[in-house]
Amino acid sequence: MFFICSPEIYPFRWQRRQGITVSVFIATSLDGYIAREDGNLDWLDAASRTIPSGEDLGYEVFMTPIDAIIMGRNSFEKVQSFGDWPYKKHTFILSNSLTTVPDELAENLDILSGSPKDIVSKIRKKGFENLYVDGGVTIQNFLQAGLITDLTITTIPIILGNGLPLFGDLSSDVQLSLTAYKGFDFGFTQSSYDVIS
């Protein structure tokens, strides 16, 4: 069943949660890609210029309860290429080869390696409970490991035909429950799901 709700509904979803959350908040093309094959986001940059000033698609509300961010090295390097580091939350970079981060970011960044379950265990021991996972491969690995608790996916009205997909192979089905749906006047749609199995 689909229903319309505003982003202000989202905090109530969080208040009902118990224990750790591992969340996804991401945009895709209509055919499910998060970037072109070379990682280019030109299509997303163009689409973002259609968003009215002051509209953040519920991002600030989503981020409010987040304690820490998890992203892969490729996502880390892509975010760095945008200029100033945009995140105020503690960020964990997943890499087997990266050993250092820029000095100006060192206070709020850690490098971790291991399986998704090991990563979450290490992060929880540091006192972080509500986690935001970013980056295609990282999301796929955490979903495959059964660690993702909820997803918010904003769909951009463009068909790319190929690129880097949000989802990959799974060993079993992942059942979802729709918790929120919103259509925007500028053509975007946004769906939020809880992972139920």
C-alpha positions in Angstrom: 0.0 0.0 0.0 1.4 3.4 -1.0 0.8 6.5 0.9 2.0 10.1 0.8 3.7 11.6 3.8 6.1 14.5 4.4 9.7 14.1 5.5 8.6 15.3 9.0 7.1 11.8 9.5 10.6 10.2 9.5 11.5 11.0 13.1 8.6 8.9 14.4 10.0 5.9 12.5 13.3 6.4 14.4 11.6 6.8 17.8 10.0 3.3 17.3 13.4 1.6 16.7 15.2 -0.4 19.3 18.9 -1.1 19.2 21.3 -0.5 16.3 20.2 0.8 13.0 22.1 0.6 9.7 20.4 2.9 7.2 20.7 3.8 3.6 19.8 7.2 2.1 20.6 7.4 -1.6 19.5 8.6 -5.0 19.2 6.4 -8.1 18.2 6.7 -11.7 14.8 5.2 -12.7 16.7 2.1 -13.9 18.5 1.7 -10.6 21.9 3.2 -11.1 23.8 5.4 -8.6 26.5 6.6 -11.0 27.8 6.1 -14.5 30.2 3.2 -15.2 33.2 5.5 -14.6 31.6 6.9 -11.3 30.5 10.1 -13.0 27.6 11.9 -11.3 27.0 14.5 -14.0 23.3 13.4 -14.4 22.7 13.7 -10.6 24.3 17.1 -10.6 22.0 18.3 -13.4 19.0 16.8 -11.6 19.9 18.6 -8.3 19.6 21.9 -10.1 15.9 21.3 -10.5 15.4 21.1 -6.7 13.8 24.3 -5.2 16.0 26.2 -2.8 15.6 25.0 0.8 14.4 21.5 -0.2 16.7 18.8 1.1 14.5 15.8 0.4 14.3 14.9 4.1 18.1 14.5 4.4 18.5 16.7 7.5 15.7 14.9 9.3 17.2 11.5 8.3 20.7 12.6 9.5 19.5 13.9 12.9 19.7 10.5 14.8 22.7 9.2 12.8 25.8 8.7 15.0 28.3 7.7 12.4 28.7 7.2 8.6 30.3 4.1 6.9 31.6 4.4 3.4 34.0 2.6 1.1 37.2 4.1 -0.1 35.8 5.0 -3.6 33.0 6.9 -2.0 35.4 8.7 0.3 37.6 9.8 -2.6 34.5 10.9 -4.6 33.3 13.0 -1.6 36.7 14.5 -1.2 36.7 15.6 -4.8 33.7 17.8 -4.2 35.8 20.1 -2.0 35.1 20.8 1.7 34.2 17.7 3.7 30.4 17.9 4.1 29.9 15.6 7.0 29.9 16.6 10.7 29.3 13.0 11.9 32.1 10.6 12.6 32.9 8.7 9.5 34.4 5.2 9.1 36.2 4.6 5.8 36.4 0.9 4.7 39.7 0.0 3.1 42.3 -2.7 3.1 45.0 -0.4 1.7 44.3 3.2 2.9 46.4 3.9 5.9 46.0 7.7 6.5 43.5 10.4 6.0 44.1 14.2 5.6 45.2 15.8 8.8 42.3 18.2 8.8 39.8 15.3 8.8 41.7 13.0 11.1 39.7 13.9 14.2 36.4 12.6 12.7 37.6 9.8 10.5 38.7 6.3 11.1 39.9 3.6 8.7 38.5 0.1 9.2 38.7 -3.3 7.4 37.0 -6.6 7.9 33.7 -8.2 7.1 30.5 -6.1 7.4 29.6 -7.8 10.7 33.1 -7.2 12.1 32.9 -3.5 11.0 29.5 -3.0 12.8 30.9 -4.8 15.9 33.9 -2.5 16.0 31.8 0.6 15.5 29.4 -0.4 18.2 32.3 -0.9 20.7 33.1 2.7 20.0 29.6 3.7 21.2 27.9 4.3 17.8 24.5 2.8 17.3 22.7 4.6 14.4 24.7 4.1 11.3 24.4 5.5 7.8 25.9 3.4 5.0 26.9 5.1 1.8 28.4 3.8 -1.5 27.2 1.1 -3.9 29.5 -1.8 -3.1 29.4 -1.1 0.7 25.6 -1.0 0.6 25.5 -4.3 -1.4 27.9 -6.0 1.1 26.0 -4.8 4.1 22.7 -5.9 2.6 24.1 -9.3 1.7 25.3 -9.7 5.3 21.7 -8.9 6.5 22.8 -5.8 8.4 20.7 -3.1 6.6 17.7 -2.1 8.7 16.1 0.5 6.4 16.5 2.2 3.1 15.3 5.6 1.7 15.7 5.7 -2.0 15.1 8.9 -4.0 14.4 8.1 -7.7 15.5 10.6 -10.3 13.4 10.7 -13.5 16.2 9.7 -15.9 17.1 6.3 -17.6 20.9 5.9 -17.9 20.9 2.5 -19.6 24.0 1.4 -17.8 26.2 2.3 -14.9 26.9 1.3 -11.3 23.8 -0.3 -9.8 22.6 0.2 -6.3 21.8 -3.4 -5.8 23.8 -6.6 -6.6 23.6 -10.3 -6.3 22.0 -11.7 -3.1 22.1 -15.2 -1.6 18.4 -14.8 -0.6 15.5 -12.5 -1.1 15.3 -9.4 1.1 11.7 -8.6 2.1 10.9 -4.9 2.6 8.0 -3.0 4.2 7.1 0.4 2.7 7.0 3.0 5.5 6.8 6.2 3.5 6.4 7.4 0.0 6.5 11.0 -1.4 6.2 12.5 -4.9 7.8 15.9 -5.5 6.5 18.5 -7.9 9.9 18.6 -9.6 9.6 14.9 -10.7 11.5 13.1 -8.0 9.9 10.3 -5.9 11.1 9.0 -2.6 10.4 5.6 -1.0 11.4 4.5 2.5 11.5 0.8 3.5 12.2 -1.2 6.6 14.0 -4.4 6.0 11.9 -7.2 7.5 14.0 -10.3 6.5 
